[in-house]
């Protein structure tokens, strides 16, 4: 089992950047594929980015491709989401998620993940 805690959210102006972090408990972090999801007010939770066990494979939603970068540091049990060129449509609660996986695999669907953090608020002002 793994527990996830997100940090790094906040208020930023349009065009600005933020880096989110997700710290995981446990000694088996490197065996989990990780993902970032977000939920805007009145909308369903949606996939943002996913990463494989070693970080060699990533996937992004079309809406963030080229602006967001997901990475992981297995020595620190942490995944990151670097968000650049933010706009008002990026305003949401961002949550990280984890699931056991095999090497080279990432996941993009909500129900693929077993463990979730509570999320961190990102607000982009125009």
C-alpha positions as CSV (number, residue, x, y, z in Angstrom):
1,X,0.0,0.0,0.0
2,X,1.2,3.5,-0.7
3,X,0.1,6.9,0.7
4,X,0.4,10.0,-1.5
5,X,0.7,13.7,-0.6
6,X,0.7,16.4,-3.2
7,X,2.2,19.9,-2.8
8,X,3.1,22.9,-4.8
9,X,-0.3,24.2,-5.8
10,X,-1.2,27.8,-5.6
11,X,-2.3,31.0,-7.4
12,X,-0.4,31.9,-10.5
13,X,-1.0,34.4,-13.4
14,X,-1.8,33.2,-16.9
15,X,1.4,32.4,-18.7
16,X,3.2,31.5,-15.5
17,X,4.6,28.2,-14.2
18,X,4.2,25.9,-11.2
19,X,5.8,22.6,-10.2
20,X,3.7,20.1,-8.3
21,X,5.2,17.4,-6.2
22,X,3.7,14.1,-5.0
23,X,5.5,12.3,-2.2
24,X,4.8,8.7,-1.6
25,X,5.2,6.6,1.5
26,X,6.6,3.1,1.5
27,X,9.7,1.3,0.2
28,X,8.2,0.0,-3.1
29,X,7.6,3.3,-4.9
30,X,9.7,2.2,-7.8
31,X,7.2,-0.6,-8.5
32,X,4.3,1.8,-9.0
33,X,3.3,3.5,-12.2
34,X,2.2,7.1,-11.4
35,X,-0.3,9.5,-12.8
36,X,-1.6,13.1,-12.4
37,X,-5.3,13.9,-12.8
38,X,-7.2,17.1,-12.4
39,X,-10.8,18.1,-11.6
40,X,-12.2,21.5,-12.4
41,X,-15.3,22.8,-10.7
42,X,-18.4,21.2,-12.2
43,X,-16.3,18.8,-14.4
44,X,-15.3,15.2,-14.2
45,X,-11.8,14.3,-13.1
46,X,-9.5,14.0,-16.2
47,X,-6.2,12.5,-17.0
48,X,-3.2,14.9,-17.2
49,X,-0.1,12.8,-17.4
50,X,1.3,9.3,-16.6
51,X,4.7,7.8,-16.1
52,X,6.2,4.3,-16.1
53,X,8.2,2.8,-13.2
54,X,11.6,4.1,-14.2
55,X,10.3,7.3,-15.8
56,X,11.4,6.3,-19.3
57,X,7.9,6.4,-20.7
58,X,5.3,9.2,-20.3
59,X,1.9,10.1,-21.7
60,X,0.1,13.4,-21.7
61,X,-3.4,14.7,-22.4
62,X,-3.6,16.6,-25.6
63,X,-4.6,19.7,-23.7
64,X,-1.3,19.8,-21.8
65,X,1.1,18.3,-24.3
66,X,4.1,20.6,-24.9
67,X,3.4,22.6,-21.7
68,X,3.5,20.1,-18.9
69,X,6.3,17.6,-18.1
70,X,6.0,14.7,-15.6
71,X,9.0,13.2,-14.0
72,X,9.9,11.0,-11.1
73,X,12.8,10.5,-8.6
74,X,12.6,7.0,-7.2
75,X,15.4,7.7,-4.7
76,X,13.1,10.4,-3.2
77,X,9.8,8.6,-3.7
78,X,8.5,11.6,-5.5
79,X,6.9,12.5,-8.8
80,X,6.7,15.9,-10.2
81,X,4.5,17.8,-12.7
82,X,6.2,20.9,-14.2
83,X,3.5,23.1,-15.6
84,X,4.4,26.0,-18.0
85,X,2.3,28.5,-20.0
86,X,-0.6,28.1,-17.6
87,X,-4.0,29.4,-18.6
88,X,-7.4,29.7,-16.9
89,X,-8.5,26.3,-18.2
90,X,-5.8,24.7,-16.1
91,X,-7.5,25.8,-12.9
92,X,-8.4,22.6,-11.0
93,X,-7.6,20.4,-8.1
94,X,-4.6,18.2,-9.2
95,X,-4.2,14.8,-7.7
96,X,-1.6,12.1,-8.1
97,X,-2.4,8.4,-8.3
98,X,-0.4,5.2,-8.2
99,X,-0.8,1.5,-9.1
100,X,1.5,-1.5,-9.2
101,X,2.9,-2.0,-12.6
102,X,5.3,-3.8,-14.8
103,X,8.4,-2.2,-16.3
104,X,7.7,0.3,-19.1
105,X,4.0,0.6,-18.5
106,X,2.0,3.7,-17.9
107,X,-1.8,4.2,-17.4
108,X,-4.2,6.9,-18.6
109,X,-7.5,5.9,-17.3
110,X,-9.0,6.9,-13.9
111,X,-10.0,3.3,-12.9
112,X,-6.5,1.9,-13.6
113,X,-5.2,3.5,-10.4
114,X,-5.6,2.1,-6.9
115,X,-4.2,4.8,-4.7
116,X,-4.9,8.6,-4.7
117,X,-3.8,11.7,-2.9
118,X,-6.2,14.3,-1.7
119,X,-5.0,16.8,-4.2
120,X,-3.6,20.4,-4.4
121,X,-5.5,23.4,-5.8
122,X,-4.1,25.2,-8.8
123,X,-5.7,28.5,-9.7
124,X,-4.7,30.5,-12.8
125,X,-5.8,34.1,-12.9
126,X,-6.2,35.8,-16.3
